Amino acid sequence: MNKINKICVCGAGTMGSGIAQVVAQNGFTVIVFDVNEEMLLKSKSSIGSSLQKLSEKAKITEQQKEETIQRIIFTSNINDCVADLIIEAVVEKTEIKQQLFDALLLINDDETIFATNTSSISVSGLSNKKKYAERFAGMHFFNPAQLMKLVEIIRADKTSEEVIKTLVALAKQIGKTPVVCNDLPGFIVNRVARPYYLEAMKILEEGNADIETVDAVMEATGFKMGPFKLIDLIGMDINYSVSNIVWEALNKPERLRPSIIQKNKVEANELGKKTGKGFYKY
């Protein structure tokens, strides 16, 4: 297996920050890269706040908090992104992701592993005809990455077994539960979860129950979070994008048609917690 010492996380949003924190907490040097300086400042603040809460709850010591912070480097210079493993967590646009990986390929050596945290874009499609294809895989964390144990390790068409073994071992090392799957629309979780979201929005659209009732019923039956609360947490835009990608990849079956309610909210920039309003107000 490849030896992983330094990890670079590209994208300083909620997911990228969460991944960086959990990796740094487990002893790895982490580079957090983003072209947006404001995002880097927010990432540094959110990670610091998260670690402070863990310290106050005695989940980590004050020393562990400080050591974790010291292991994280924030940068807007792509030339700093040299690592044993690079985890991409930028916007869900194929062209942007490929451009980023192409640029990273030029400054890293032939041993560097490239992983995408995409929740729905084809991993094989991202690495098709690329020099890094054998060293490329999906490593899909779930929000919030600091708490959620599951990580989907996605095998693309040309991913080497050595890379899969390395990512599985790393996931275990940082306290996660890895599940390996082949590259398919929505992978496992987002494929299975589509009806959870879509049927809830269909119930709302048909006027058969309101948002609060649907969430309360699902939580009462054992789900930790109702579909509407979960969409607001994930982000309306991200959830809607995944629905569209899965729907189109499966030849647009009617049962998986994205919701017009969700489309309207995305267009109104009512994206959930990150904008202060989605299905709920925050």
C-alpha positions in Angstrom: 0.0 0.0 0.0 1.0 3.6 -0.6 2.3 5.5 2.5 0.2 8.5 3.3 1.7 11.2 5.5 0.5 14.5 4.0 -3.0 15.1 2.7 -4.3 18.1 0.7 -8.0 18.9 0.7 -9.1 21.1 -2.2 -12.1 23.2 -1.3 -12.6 25.0 1.9 -16.4 24.7 2.2 -18.3 22.8 4.8 -17.3 19.4 3.5 -13.7 20.2 2.8 -13.3 21.8 6.2 -14.9 18.8 7.9 -12.6 16.4 6.1 -9.5 18.5 6.9 -10.4 18.6 10.6 -11.0 14.8 11.0 -7.8 14.0 9.1 -5.7 16.5 11.1 -7.2 15.2 14.4 -5.8 11.8 13.5 -2.2 13.0 13.1 -1.9 13.9 9.4 -0.4 17.1 8.1 -3.2 18.8 6.1 -3.1 21.4 3.4 -6.5 23.2 2.8 -6.6 24.9 -0.6 -9.1 27.3 -2.0 -8.9 30.1 -4.5 -11.2 32.2 -2.3 -9.4 33.8 0.6 -12.7 34.5 2.4 -13.5 30.8 2.3 -10.2 29.9 3.8 -10.8 32.3 6.7 -14.3 30.8 7.2 -12.8 27.3 7.1 -10.1 28.2 9.7 -12.7 29.8 11.9 -15.2 26.9 11.7 -12.5 24.2 12.3 -11.2 26.2 15.3 -14.8 26.6 16.7 -15.5 22.9 16.2 -12.3 21.8 18.0 -13.1 24.3 20.8 -16.5 22.6 21.3 -14.8 19.2 21.4 -12.4 20.5 24.0 -15.1 22.0 26.1 -17.0 18.7 26.1 -13.7 16.9 27.1 -13.8 14.9 23.9 -10.2 16.1 23.2 -7.7 17.8 25.4 -6.6 21.4 25.0 -3.2 20.1 23.9 -4.8 17.9 21.2 -6.8 20.9 20.0 -3.7 23.0 19.6 -1.7 20.2 17.9 -4.6 19.6 15.5 -4.7 23.3 14.5 -0.9 23.3 14.1 -1.2 20.5 11.6 -3.4 22.4 9.2 -2.0 24.7 6.5 -4.4 27.1 4.7 -3.4 28.3 1.2 -4.8 29.9 -1.9 -1.6 29.0 -3.9 -2.1 25.8 -5.9 1.7 25.3 -6.0 1.5 24.5 -2.2 -0.8 21.5 -3.0 1.9 18.8 -3.0 0.9 15.7 -1.0 0.7 11.9 -0.9 -3.1 12.1 -1.2 -5.3 14.9 -2.6 -9.0 14.9 -1.8 -11.1 17.2 -4.0 -14.2 18.8 -2.5 -15.0 21.6 -4.8 -18.3 22.4 -6.7 -20.1 19.6 -8.4 -19.0 20.5 -11.9 -17.1 18.0 -14.0 -15.0 20.6 -15.9 -13.9 22.4 -12.8 -12.9 19.2 -11.1 -10.9 17.9 -14.1 -9.2 21.3 -14.5 -8.1 21.1 -10.9 -6.8 17.6 -11.2 -4.9 18.4 -14.4 -3.2 21.3 -12.6 -2.4 19.2 -9.6 -0.9 16.5 -11.7 1.8 18.9 -12.9 3.1 19.6 -9.4 2.8 16.2 -7.8 4.8 13.0 -8.4 3.8 9.7 -9.8 2.9 8.3 -6.4 0.3 10.8 -5.5 -3.2 9.5 -5.1 -6.1 11.6 -6.3 -9.6 11.2 -4.8 -12.8 13.0 -5.4 -15.5 13.6 -2.8 -18.2 13.9 -5.4 -21.6 12.6 -4.3 -22.8 11.7 -7.7 -20.6 12.6 -10.7 -19.1 9.6 -12.5 -15.7 8.9 -11.0 -14.7 7.0 -14.2 -15.8 10.0 -16.2 -13.6 12.4 -14.2 -10.5 10.2 -14.8 -11.2 9.0 -18.3 -8.1 9.2 -20.6 -6.2 11.0 -17.8 -2.7 10.2 -16.8 -3.8 9.8 -13.2 -6.6 7.2 -14.0 -4.9 4.3 -12.1 -4.3 6.5 -9.1 -7.8 8.0 -9.0 -10.9 7.0 -7.0 -13.9 8.3 -5.2 -13.7 9.0 -1.5 -17.2 10.2 -0.5 -17.6 11.6 3.0 -20.9 12.5 4.5 -22.0 15.8 6.2 -20.9 16.6 8.8 -17.6 14.8 8.0 -16.4 15.2 11.6 -19.2 13.0 12.9 -20.5 10.7 10.1 -18.7 7.4 10.1 -19.4 6.2 6.6 -17.1 6.8 3.7 -17.8 5.4 0.3 -14.7 4.3 -1.6 -15.6 4.3 -5.3 -13.7 2.2 -7.7 -13.4 3.8 -11.2 -12.8 1.8 -14.4 -9.0 2.0 -14.1 -8.4 2.4 -10.4 -5.7 0.1 -9.1 -6.5 -2.3 -6.3 -3.4 -0.8 -4.4 -5.1 2.6 -4.4 -8.4 1.1 -3.1 -6.6 -0.8 -0.3 -4.7 2.4 0.6 -7.9 4.5 0.8 -9.7 1.8 2.8 -6.8 1.6 5.3 -6.7 5.4 5.6 -10.5 5.6 6.2 -10.1 3.1 9.1 -7.1 5.0 10.4 -9.2 8.2 10.7 -12.0 6.4 12.5 -14.3 5.9 9.5 -16.2 2.9 8.2 -15.2 2.4 4.6 -17.5 0.7 2.1 -16.2 -0.1 -1.4 -18.4 0.1 -4.4 -18.1 0.3 -8.2 -18.8 3.5 -10.0 -22.6 3.8 -10.6 -25.1 6.7 -10.6 -25.4 8.0 -7.0 -23.1 5.2 -5.7 -24.9 3.4 -2.9 -26.2 6.0 -0.4 -27.4 8.7 -2.8 -28.9 6.0 -5.0 -30.9 4.5 -2.2 -31.7 7.9 -0.6 -33.4 9.5 -3.7 -36.9 8.2 -2.9 -36.5 9.4 0.7 -36.2 13.0 -0.5 -38.3 12.8 -3.7 -41.4 11.1 -2.1 -41.4 13.5 0.7 -41.4 16.5 -1.7 -44.1 14.7 -3.7 -46.3 14.4 -0.6 -45.7 18.2 0.0 -46.5 19.0 -3.6 -49.7 17.1 -3.6 -50.8 18.8 -0.3 -51.1 15.6 1.6 -49.0 16.7 4.6 -46.8 19.6 5.6 -43.0 19.7 6.0 -43.1 19.5 9.8 -45.4 16.5 9.8 -43.4 14.5 7.3 -40.2 15.1 9.2 -41.8 14.3 12.6 -43.2 11.0 11.3 -39.9 9.9 9.8 -38.0 10.8 12.9 -40.5 8.9 15.0 -39.9 5.8 13.0 -36.2 5.8 13.7 -34.6 8.2 11.2 -32.2 10.6 12.9 -33.4 13.4 10.6 -36.4 14.0 8.5 -36.0 14.5 4.7 -36.6 18.2 4.7 -34.3 18.9 7.6 -31.7 16.7 6.0 -32.0 18.5 2.6 -31.5 21.9 4.4 -28.4 20.5 6.1 -26.9 19.1 3.0 -27.8 22.1 0.9 -30.8 22.5 -1.4 -28.5 23.1 -4.4 -26.3 20.1 -3.8 -29.3 17.8 -3.1 -31.1 19.0 -6.2 -27.9 18.6 -8.3 -27.5 15.0 -7.2 -31.1 14.2 -8.0 -30.6 15.6 -11.5 -27.4 13.7 -12.1 -28.9 10.3 -10.9 -32.1 10.9 -12.9 -30.3 11.7 -16.1 -27.7 8.9 -15.7 -30.5 6.3 -15.3 -32.3 7.6 -18.5 -34.8 9.8 -16.7 -37.2 7.4 -15.0 -40.4 9.1 -13.8 -40.1 7.8 -10.3 -36.8 9.7 -9.9 -37.8 13.0 -11.6 -36.4 15.9 -9.6 -38.9 18.0 -7.7 -40.2 21.3 -9.0 -40.5 22.6 -5.4 -36.8 22.0 -5.0 -36.0 23.6 -8.3 -37.9 26.8 -7.3 -36.1 27.0 -4.0 -32.7 26.7 -5.7 -33.6 29.4 -8.1 -34.7 31.6 -5.2 -31.4 30.9 -3.4 -33.2 29.3 -0.5 -30.5 26.7 0.0 -31.0 25.7 3.6 -28.9 26.4 6.6 -26.1 28.0 4.6 -28.4 30.8 3.4 -30.6 31.0 6.4 -33.7 29.6 4.7 -34.7 26.4 2.9 -37.6 24.4 3.9 -37.1 25.9 7.3 -35.9 29.3 8.5 -32.6 29.5 10.4 
